[in-house]
Amino acid sequence: MPALPSASATPPTPGVELAALLADRELGLRALTGAGDRAAAVAVHAVHASEMADPSPYLLGGELLLTAGAQLEADADAYVARLVAAGAAALGFGVAPVYEEVPPELAAACARHGLPLLEVPPRTPFTAVARTVWRLMAEARTRELRRVTEAQQSLAAAAARPDPVPALLRRLAATLGGHATLLPAGQGPGQAAGQAAARHAGRDLPPEAAGALAALLTRVGAPGGPATATDAAAGWQLTAYPLGGEGQVLGVAVPDRTPGDHAITAIAAVLLTLLTTHRPAGTEAGALTRLLLGGSPAEALGPGPWHVVHARGTGDPQALAAALGTVLVDAREEELRLLAEREPGPLPGWRLGVSAPAGPEALAGAEAQARRALRRAEAARAPLARHTAGGLDALLDPAEALTHARELLAPLAPEQVRTLRAWLAHHGSWDRTAAALGVHRNTVRQRVARCTALLGRDLDDPDTRMELWFALRTLDRQDNSPVT
C-alpha cells in the first residue's frame, strides 16, 4: 500500500520580469526597443556579459546579454539574429566607454527581430545588473517555496475533513486560482447511468476550455493512455494527471501557470490517490495521520519489494512517476527520488539509477544504491543503471567505461592529453608538471586552460579530476586507443 511521500516538491526558479529591472531606479535602465507592453512577459533567467563578436555559442537561452560593443560587428542585423536564434531574452548595451550612445543600426536590428534592447547608463556597472537579477530571482523562489509549503499544509488539512475529496478539490482550485476536476475510473464524456459523476471545484470554465479539459481527462484515463497531458484553450492552461493506476484522473485549469503550480498539484494528486483508491479499510487514514503528525510515511508501505529510483532529466516529474506506476516522488532537487513496486525500465528523456529490490526497513540502503547507480548511468551516458553487488570493478562495465573515456577526452589533442595526465598525476602542481614534461610552467598553465575550455569542465572540481583520471587510466589500458 503506497503511503504519502513528503510531497514538498521544489518549484523551478522563476525568471525575472524585464519590467522589474526597468522599474529599478538605482539601475536606471532604459528600454529602447522590444519592451513596452511586453516587458512583463519577457523573463530573464540569467545574466551574461560578453564583448565577443559572436557570443551566441555560449548562451543557453533566457539570458540578458550585456555588452559595451567593443567588438560589435558592422553587420548589426546578423549579430542580433544570432542572439535571437540562441534564445537571448534581451540585450543590454552599456553606454561608454566604447560608444557615447547606442548605435542606431543596433537599435533598428533589435526592433526588426523583436529583441528587447536596454540602455545601461555609464554609472551602472554590469555587475550591479547581475546582482539585481539574482536578488529578484531569489526573492521570487522564496515566495514560491513559501506558497508550496502553505499549500501542502492547507491541502493536508482539507484531506482530514469529514468530506475530504470535495474539500481537497475546493482547496486545490482556490490555491491555484483556477479550476479542478476529478474524473472517476471509467468515466467518459457521456456518463453512464449509475456511474459516479465527475467532481468539480473552483472557477467556471468557458465552453471551449471545458471541452478541451474533458478531452484531456478522457485521453489520460483511457487504457494505454499517456502518463499525463497538457493543452491550452480560451486563455486557460490545462493539465491532466492519472491517479493511482486505477483509471481516475485529476484535471486542473489555470489562467496563468506559475512555477509552483505543478508541485502543488502533485501534492493534491498524492492525497486524492490515497483518499479514492480502493485499499483495505483504515490504510488511507493511517497514511494521512502519519503525514499530518509528521511521522514516517514509510511505516505505511506494504512489504514490497520496493525499488528506489534516482532520476535526472528534462521531463515532467509527475509523468515519470506515472510511467513507473507510483505516486511516491520527491522532486525537491534537480535529482528526483522515487519509490516504485514495479521494476523500472529505460524511459525517454531520463537517466535512471535503480536500487536492488528492498523491503520498507531497508530503504535507506536502497536509496544509496540508487544514487550510485545514477552516477554510473551518467558516467556511461546510459539511460539506466541498476545496482550490482561486488567491489569497485563490478560497478563499471569495461566497454562502457572505454566508450565514455574516448568520448570525454575526444576534444583533446594528444599533447593536451599528455599534459592533462601529468598535471593530474602531480595533483595540479604547475612546477612539478613542468619538470616532468620538460616545459615551462606557463606552457603547462596554457595547455590546462585550453583543456578546460575544450572539455567544458571545471578542473578545480575534485569530481571532475577523478572522472578525468579514471578516463585516462582506462585509455592507458587499451593498446589500440586512438588517444595517447
C-alpha positions as CSV (number, residue, x, y, z in Angstrom):
1,M,0.0,0.0,0.0
2,P,1.8,3.2,-1.1
3,A,1.9,5.9,1.5
4,L,2.2,9.6,1.2
5,P,5.6,10.9,0.4
6,S,6.9,14.2,1.7
7,A,5.5,15.8,-1.5
8,S,7.1,19.2,-0.8
9,A,8.3,19.4,-4.4
10,T,10.5,22.4,-5.1
11,P,9.3,24.6,-7.9
12,P,11.8,25.7,-10.6
13,T,13.4,29.1,-10.1
14,P,11.1,31.7,-11.7
15,G,12.6,34.2,-14.1
16,V,12.7,37.9,-13.5
17,E,10.3,40.1,-15.5
18,L,12.1,42.6,-17.6
19,A,9.6,45.2,-16.2
20,A,11.0,44.6,-12.8
21,L,14.5,45.6,-13.9
22,L,13.2,48.6,-15.8
23,A,11.4,49.7,-12.6
24,D,14.6,49.6,-10.5
25,R,15.6,53.3,-10.3
26,E,19.1,52.5,-9.0
27,L,19.9,50.7,-12.2
28,G,18.5,53.4,-14.4
29,L,17.9,51.0,-17.4
30,R,16.0,52.4,-20.3
31,A,14.1,50.3,-22.8
32,L,14.8,51.3,-26.4
33,T,13.1,48.6,-28.4
34,G,11.0,45.4,-27.9
35,A,9.9,46.1,-24.3
36,G,6.9,48.3,-23.7
37,D,3.8,46.3,-23.0
38,R,5.8,43.1,-23.4
39,A,8.1,43.9,-20.6
40,A,6.1,41.9,-18.1
41,A,6.0,38.9,-20.4
42,V,9.8,38.8,-21.0
43,A,11.5,36.6,-18.4
44,V,15.2,36.9,-17.7
45,H,16.8,33.7,-16.2
46,A,20.5,34.6,-16.3
47,V,22.9,37.5,-17.0
48,H,25.8,37.1,-19.3
49,A,28.4,39.8,-20.1
50,S,30.4,39.4,-23.3
51,E,32.4,41.5,-25.7
52,M,32.8,38.7,-28.2
53,A,31.8,39.4,-31.8
54,D,29.5,36.3,-31.6
55,P,28.6,35.2,-28.1
56,S,25.7,33.0,-29.2
57,P,27.6,29.7,-28.7
58,Y,27.9,30.5,-25.0
59,L,24.2,31.2,-24.4
60,L,21.7,28.6,-23.1
61,G,18.6,30.7,-23.6
62,G,16.8,33.2,-21.4
63,E,19.9,35.4,-20.8
64,L,20.1,39.2,-20.5
65,L,23.3,39.7,-22.6
66,L,25.3,42.8,-21.5
67,T,27.8,44.3,-23.9
68,A,29.7,47.6,-24.4
69,G,30.1,46.8,-28.1
70,A,33.9,46.5,-28.0
71,Q,33.8,44.0,-30.9
72,L,30.4,44.8,-32.3
73,E,30.3,43.8,-36.0
74,A,29.4,46.1,-38.8
75,D,26.5,43.8,-39.6
76,A,24.4,44.5,-36.5
77,D,21.5,42.6,-38.1
78,A,23.5,39.3,-38.2
79,Y,24.6,39.9,-34.6
80,V,21.1,40.3,-33.3
81,A,19.7,37.5,-35.4
82,R,22.3,35.1,-33.8
83,L,21.3,36.2,-30.3
84,V,17.6,35.7,-31.1
85,A,18.3,32.2,-32.5
86,A,20.3,31.4,-29.3
87,G,17.3,32.3,-27.2
88,A,18.5,35.5,-25.6
89,A,15.8,37.3,-23.6
90,A,17.2,40.8,-24.1
91,L,20.3,42.8,-24.9
92,G,21.7,45.4,-22.6
93,F,24.1,47.9,-24.2
94,G,26.4,49.8,-21.9
95,V,26.9,53.5,-23.0
96,A,30.6,54.3,-22.5
97,P,33.5,53.8,-22.8
98,V,33.3,52.5,-26.4
99,Y,30.1,54.3,-27.6
100,E,28.6,57.5,-26.4
101,E,25.1,56.3,-27.4
102,V,23.5,53.0,-28.6
103,P,24.3,52.6,-32.3
104,P,21.1,53.3,-34.3
105,E,21.8,50.3,-36.6
106,L,21.8,48.1,-33.5
107,A,18.5,49.5,-32.2
108,A,17.0,49.1,-35.7
109,A,18.1,45.4,-35.8
110,C,16.7,44.7,-32.4
111,A,13.4,46.3,-33.4
112,R,13.3,44.2,-36.6
113,H,13.9,40.9,-34.7
114,G,11.8,41.7,-31.7
115,L,14.7,41.5,-29.2
116,P,14.3,43.9,-26.3
117,L,17.1,46.4,-26.1
118,L,18.0,48.2,-22.9
119,E,20.4,51.1,-22.5
120,V,22.7,50.7,-19.5
121,P,23.9,54.2,-18.3
122,P,27.6,54.8,-17.6
123,R,27.0,54.9,-13.8
124,T,25.6,51.4,-13.7
125,P,28.2,48.6,-13.6
126,F,27.2,45.3,-15.4
127,T,27.7,43.5,-12.0
128,A,25.0,45.7,-10.5
129,V,22.5,44.5,-13.1
130,A,23.6,40.8,-12.5
131,R,23.2,41.2,-8.7
132,T,19.8,42.7,-9.1
133,V,18.7,39.8,-11.3
134,W,20.0,37.2,-8.8
135,R,18.3,39.1,-5.9
136,L,15.0,39.2,-7.6
137,M,15.2,35.5,-8.6
138,A,16.0,34.6,-5.0
139,E,13.0,36.6,-3.7
140,A,10.7,35.0,-6.3
141,R,11.9,31.5,-5.4
142,T,11.4,32.2,-1.7
143,R,7.8,33.3,-2.4
144,E,7.1,30.2,-4.5
145,L,8.6,27.9,-1.8
146,R,6.5,29.6,0.9
147,R,3.4,29.2,-1.3
148,V,4.1,25.5,-1.9
149,T,4.7,24.9,1.8
150,E,1.5,26.7,2.8
151,A,-0.4,24.8,0.1
152,Q,0.8,21.5,1.4
153,Q,-0.4,22.3,4.9
154,S,-3.8,23.5,3.7
155,L,-4.3,20.5,1.4
156,A,-3.4,18.1,4.1
157,A,-5.9,19.8,6.4
158,A,-8.6,19.6,3.8
159,A,-7.9,15.9,3.4
160,A,-8.5,15.4,7.1
161,R,-12.1,16.8,6.9
162,P,-15.2,14.6,7.1
163,D,-15.8,15.3,3.3
164,P,-12.1,15.1,2.2
165,V,-12.4,14.7,-1.6
166,P,-14.6,17.7,-2.3
167,A,-12.8,19.7,0.4
168,L,-9.5,19.0,-1.2
169,L,-10.7,19.8,-4.7
170,R,-12.0,23.2,-3.5
171,R,-8.8,24.0,-1.7
172,L,-6.7,23.0,-4.7
173,A,-8.8,25.2,-7.0
174,A,-8.6,28.1,-4.6
175,T,-4.8,27.8,-4.2
176,L,-4.2,27.7,-8.0
177,G,-6.8,30.4,-8.6
178,G,-8.4,28.1,-11.2
179,H,-10.5,25.0,-11.7
180,A,-10.1,21.4,-10.6
181,T,-11.9,18.2,-11.8
182,L,-11.7,14.6,-10.5
183,L,-12.8,12.1,-13.1
184,P,-13.8,8.7,-11.7
185,A,-12.4,5.5,-13.1
186,G,-14.1,4.6,-16.4
187,Q,-15.8,7.9,-16.8
188,G,-16.2,9.1,-20.4
189,P,-17.6,12.2,-22.0
190,G,-21.1,10.7,-21.7
191,Q,-21.7,9.4,-18.2
192,A,-23.5,6.1,-18.0
193,A,-26.5,5.6,-15.7
194,G,-25.5,4.8,-12.2
195,Q,-21.9,5.8,-12.8
196,A,-20.2,8.2,-10.3
197,A,-20.2,11.7,-11.5
198,A,-17.1,13.8,-12.0
199,R,-16.5,16.3,-9.2
200,H,-15.7,19.9,-10.0
201,A,-14.5,22.9,-7.9
202,G,-13.3,26.4,-8.5
203,R,-13.9,28.8,-11.3
204,D,-16.3,28.0,-14.1
205,L,-14.5,27.4,-17.4
206,P,-15.6,28.8,-20.8
207,P,-17.1,26.1,-23.0
208,E,-14.0,25.8,-25.2
209,A,-11.7,25.3,-22.2
210,A,-14.2,22.9,-20.5
211,G,-14.4,20.8,-23.6
212,A,-10.6,20.7,-24.1
213,L,-10.1,19.7,-20.4
214,A,-12.8,16.9,-20.7
215,A,-10.9,15.6,-23.8
216,L,-7.6,15.5,-21.8
217,L,-9.2,13.7,-18.9
218,T,-10.7,11.1,-21.1
219,R,-7.5,10.5,-23.1
220,V,-5.3,10.2,-19.9
221,G,-7.8,7.9,-18.2
222,A,-8.2,5.5,-21.1
223,P,-6.3,2.2,-21.0
224,G,-2.9,2.7,-22.6
225,G,-3.4,6.5,-22.5
226,P,-0.5,8.9,-21.9
227,A,1.0,9.4,-18.5
228,T,0.0,13.0,-18.5
229,A,-1.3,15.5,-21.0
230,T,-1.4,19.3,-21.3
231,D,-3.3,21.7,-23.6
232,A,-4.4,25.3,-23.8
233,A,-7.7,26.7,-24.8
234,A,-9.5,30.1,-24.4
235,G,-6.6,31.5,-22.5
236,W,-6.5,28.7,-19.9
237,Q,-3.6,26.3,-19.3
238,L,-4.9,22.7,-18.9
239,T,-3.2,19.6,-17.4
240,A,-4.5,16.1,-16.6
241,Y,-2.8,13.6,-14.2
242,P,-3.7,9.9,-13.7
243,L,-4.2,8.8,-10.1
244,G,-3.1,5.5,-8.6
245,G,-3.2,3.4,-11.8
246,E,-7.0,2.7,-11.4
247,G,-8.3,5.0,-14.1
248,Q,-9.1,8.0,-12.1
249,V,-7.8,11.3,-13.4
250,L,-7.2,14.8,-11.9
251,G,-7.6,17.8,-14.2
252,V,-6.6,21.4,-13.4
253,A,-7.0,24.6,-15.4
254,V,-5.3,27.8,-14.5
255,P,-5.3,31.2,-16.4
256,D,-1.6,31.6,-15.8
257,R,0.8,28.8,-14.9
258,T,3.4,29.6,-12.2
259,P,6.5,27.5,-11.3
260,G,4.9,26.2,-8.1
261,D,1.6,25.0,-9.6
262,H,2.9,21.6,-10.6
263,A,4.3,20.9,-7.2
264,I,1.0,21.9,-5.5
265,T,-1.0,19.8,-7.9
266,A,1.4,16.8,-7.3
267,I,0.7,17.1,-3.5
268,A,-3.1,17.1,-4.2
269,A,-2.7,14.1,-6.5
270,V,-1.0,12.1,-3.8
271,L,-3.7,12.9,-1.3
272,L,-6.5,12.2,-3.7
273,T,-4.9,8.8,-4.7
274,L,-4.9,7.8,-1.0
275,L,-8.5,9.0,-0.5
276,T,-10.0,7.4,-3.6
277,T,-8.1,4.3,-4.4
278,H,-9.6,1.0,-3.1
279,R,-7.5,-0.4,-0.3
280,P,-8.1,-2.2,3.0
281,A,-10.1,-0.2,5.5
282,G,-8.0,2.2,7.6
283,T,-4.9,2.4,5.4
284,E,-5.7,5.8,3.9
285,A,-6.5,7.2,7.4
286,G,-3.2,5.7,8.7
287,A,-1.2,7.3,6.0
288,L,-2.9,10.7,6.3
289,T,-2.4,10.6,10.1
290,R,1.4,10.0,9.6
291,L,1.6,12.9,7.2
292,L,-0.3,15.3,9.4
293,L,1.6,14.3,12.6
294,G,5.0,14.5,10.9
295,G,5.6,10.8,11.2
296,S,7.4,8.5,8.7
297,P,5.2,7.6,5.7
298,A,7.4,4.6,5.1
299,E,5.7,2.9,8.0
300,A,2.5,2.6,5.9
301,L,4.3,0.9,3.0
302,G,3.4,-2.7,2.1
303,P,6.0,-5.4,2.3
304,G,7.2,-4.8,-1.3
305,P,9.7,-5.5,-2.6
306,W,10.3,-1.8,-3.5
307,H,12.7,-0.2,-5.9
308,V,14.3,3.2,-5.1
309,V,14.9,5.2,-8.2
310,H,17.1,8.3,-8.7
311,A,16.4,10.1,-11.9
312,R,17.8,13.1,-13.8
313,G,16.3,14.6,-16.9
314,T,14.2,17.3,-18.5
315,G,10.8,15.7,-18.4
316,D,7.8,16.2,-16.1
317,P,8.4,14.5,-12.7
318,Q,4.7,13.6,-12.4
319,A,4.8,12.0,-15.8
320,L,7.8,10.0,-14.8
321,A,6.1,8.8,-11.6
322,A,3.0,7.8,-13.6
323,A,5.2,5.8,-16.0
324,L,6.7,4.0,-13.1
325,G,3.3,3.3,-11.6
326,T,3.8,5.3,-8.4
327,V,2.8,8.5,-6.8
328,L,5.8,8.4,-4.4
329,V,8.1,11.0,-5.9
330,D,10.3,13.6,-4.2
331,A,11.1,16.5,-6.6
332,R,12.7,18.9,-4.2
333,E,16.1,18.8,-6.0
334,E,17.2,18.6,-9.6
335,E,17.7,14.8,-9.0
336,L,14.3,13.1,-8.5
337,R,13.8,10.3,-6.0
338,L,11.0,7.8,-6.5
339,L,9.8,4.7,-4.8
340,A,8.1,2.0,-7.0
341,E,6.9,-1.5,-6.7
342,R,7.3,-2.1,-10.4
343,E,10.9,-2.7,-11.6
344,P,11.7,0.3,-13.9
345,G,12.9,0.1,-17.5
346,P,14.6,2.8,-19.6
347,L,12.4,5.8,-20.3
348,P,13.0,8.5,-22.9
349,G,14.4,11.8,-21.7
350,W,15.6,10.4,-18.3
351,R,18.7,8.8,-16.8
352,L,17.7,6.4,-14.1
353,G,19.6,4.7,-11.2
354,V,17.7,1.8,-9.8
355,S,18.4,0.0,-6.5
356,A,18.1,-3.7,-5.7
357,P,14.7,-4.8,-4.5
358,A,14.2,-3.9,-0.8
359,G,11.7,-4.1,2.0
360,P,10.5,-1.0,3.8
361,E,13.1,-1.4,6.5
362,A,16.0,-1.3,4.0
363,L,15.0,1.8,2.0
364,A,17.9,3.9,3.4
365,G,20.5,1.5,2.0
366,A,18.5,1.1,-1.3
367,E,18.5,4.9,-1.8
368,A,22.3,4.9,-1.5
369,Q,22.4,2.1,-4.2
370,A,20.1,4.1,-6.5
371,R,22.2,7.3,-6.1
372,R,25.4,5.4,-7.0
373,A,23.6,3.7,-9.9
374,L,22.6,7.0,-11.3
375,R,26.2,8.3,-11.2
376,R,27.2,5.2,-13.2
377,A,24.4,5.9,-15.8
378,E,25.5,9.5,-16.2
379,A,29.2,8.5,-16.5
380,A,28.4,5.9,-19.2
381,R,25.7,8.1,-20.8
382,A,23.3,5.2,-20.4
383,P,19.5,5.6,-19.9
384,L,19.5,3.3,-16.9
385,A,21.9,1.6,-14.5
386,R,21.0,-0.9,-11.8
387,H,22.7,-1.7,-8.6
388,T,25.2,-4.5,-8.8
389,A,26.8,-6.3,-5.9
390,G,30.6,-6.6,-5.7
391,G,33.6,-4.4,-5.4
392,L,34.6,-1.3,-7.5
393,D,35.3,-3.4,-10.6
394,A,31.7,-4.6,-10.6
395,L,30.4,-1.0,-10.8
396,L,31.8,-0.4,-14.3
397,D,31.3,-2.2,-17.5
398,P,34.7,-2.2,-19.3
399,A,33.2,-1.5,-22.7
400,E,31.0,1.3,-21.3
401,A,34.0,2.8,-19.4
402,L,36.1,2.8,-22.6
403,T,33.4,4.4,-24.7
404,H,32.9,7.1,-22.0
405,A,36.6,7.7,-21.8
406,R,37.0,8.1,-25.5
407,E,34.0,10.5,-25.8
408,L,35.1,12.5,-22.8
409,L,38.6,13.1,-24.0
410,A,37.8,13.3,-27.7
411,P,38.1,17.1,-27.9
412,L,41.8,17.0,-26.7
413,A,44.9,16.7,-28.9
414,P,47.5,14.1,-27.9
415,E,49.8,16.7,-26.4
416,Q,46.9,18.1,-24.4
417,V,46.1,14.6,-23.1
418,R,49.7,14.0,-22.1
419,T,49.8,17.4,-20.3
420,L,46.5,16.7,-18.5
421,R,47.6,13.2,-17.4
422,A,50.9,14.6,-15.9
423,W,49.1,17.5,-14.3
424,L,46.6,15.3,-12.6
425,A,49.3,12.8,-11.6
426,H,51.1,15.7,-9.9
427,H,48.0,16.9,-8.1
428,G,47.7,20.1,-10.1
429,S,51.2,21.3,-9.3
430,W,52.4,23.6,-12.2
431,D,56.1,23.3,-11.3
432,R,56.2,19.6,-10.9
433,T,54.2,19.0,-14.0
434,A,56.5,21.4,-16.0
435,A,59.6,19.5,-14.7
436,A,58.0,16.1,-15.6
437,L,57.2,17.3,-19.2
438,G,60.4,19.4,-19.7
439,V,58.5,22.6,-20.5
440,H,58.0,26.0,-18.9
441,R,55.3,26.2,-16.2
442,N,53.4,28.9,-18.2
443,T,53.2,26.3,-21.0
444,V,51.5,23.9,-18.6
445,R,49.1,26.7,-17.5
446,Q,48.2,27.5,-21.1
447,R,47.6,23.8,-22.0
448,V,45.5,23.1,-19.0
449,A,43.5,26.3,-19.6
450,R,42.9,25.1,-23.1
451,C,41.8,21.6,-21.8
452,T,39.3,23.4,-19.5
453,A,37.8,25.3,-22.4
454,L,37.7,22.2,-24.8
455,L,36.2,19.9,-22.1
456,G,33.8,22.5,-20.7
457,R,34.6,21.2,-17.2
458,D,35.9,22.8,-14.0
459,L,39.2,21.2,-13.4
460,D,39.3,22.5,-9.9
461,D,36.3,20.3,-9.1
462,P,37.5,17.0,-7.4
463,D,34.7,15.0,-9.0
464,T,35.9,16.3,-12.5
465,R,39.5,15.4,-11.7
466,M,38.5,12.0,-10.6
467,E,36.4,11.3,-13.7
468,L,39.2,12.5,-16.0
469,W,41.8,10.4,-14.2
470,F,39.8,7.2,-14.5
471,A,39.1,8.0,-18.1
472,L,42.9,8.5,-18.7
473,R,43.7,5.2,-16.9
474,T,41.0,3.4,-18.9
475,L,42.7,4.6,-22.1
476,D,46.1,3.7,-20.8
477,R,45.0,0.0,-20.5
478,Q,43.9,0.0,-24.2
479,D,46.8,-0.7,-26.6
480,N,44.6,0.3,-29.5
481,S,43.4,3.6,-28.0
482,P,43.4,6.4,-30.6
483,V,44.2,8.9,-27.8
484,T,47.7,8.6,-26.3
